[in-house]
Amino acid sequence: MNTISEDKPIYKQRIVWPPLIVFLLIHIIGIYGWFCQFTSFHHKTYIWTYVLHVLSGLGVTLGAHRLWSHRSFKAHSSVKIVLMLIQTIAIQRCVFFWSRIHRMHHKYSETDADPHNSKRGFLFAHISWLFYHKHPKLIEKSKQIDLTDLRNDPIVMFQRKHITTLTLIAIIISVVVPMVLWDESFINAFVASTFRYLFTLHTTFLINSVAHMHGLRPYDEIIEPRESNVVKYLTFGEGYHNFHHTFPYDSNAAEHDWRYNFNIASLVLAILEKMNLVYDLKLAPKS
């Protein structure tokens, strides 16, 4: 019997060109924005850009990641709404999509079912995973991920339903505020907003690339995720990646909280806990 014909076809990487072309154009605009900051930006535009970066970064770190992907703490509805809104500013799609991808990453890390499998190279893990047709294993295994909690969350589902509108509003606000409040030009406001988006995106993506390839593995030397000092400073405390993959439910995403580690996200979480706005924070056992 000829069994060769029964074998599954070998997966071949095929580029999805439309998103790749769009991203290339966005990067050209963003690079131009980076140069403009040295020549024509109003000083308040720097501040505005950084504020948006911090807010959107915390929306990703505390909201999409620690709250919704890992359920590492519970939050009052007002906090969840704020986290949803500032996560929208990051323009990394909706919380539902973000959390589904991240849960796949943890469950099938460094396999063909991992959306940004670092075994396929630095560039793939960092960003080019967005531009390839999905691996059949990823498609198959994604159907087995439990997303019941997300589907039952009205805030998550509201954002998912209205993500296009919410994203457009976020972009418009980021551009219009500098134009109205301190008379920044449209071009400067637009390219500054684009640069901010790319900076936030790439610092987030460093977790998938750098923190899976460079650094120490003190908690589990078998897995690929590493502790990265560079990443922890750029992502408000998400660089303790070997710990995080060992104890993904820990609300600090690190062995120690903000008092002993650089972890801005955990500091914000501690403040919110003092205000009784978040509760049931999960922590890994100290032993």
PyMOL commands that set and color helices and strands:
alter all, ss='L'
color gray80, all
select helices_A, chain A and resi 4-6+17-36+43-69+77-89+95-107+118-120+122-126+128-131+136-142+148-151+154-161+163-182+186-205+210-212+229-234+241-246+264-274
alter helices_A, ss='H'
color red, helices_A
select strands_A, chain A and resi 74-75+278-279
alter strands_A, ss='S'
color yellow, strands_A
deselect
rebuild
show_as cartoon
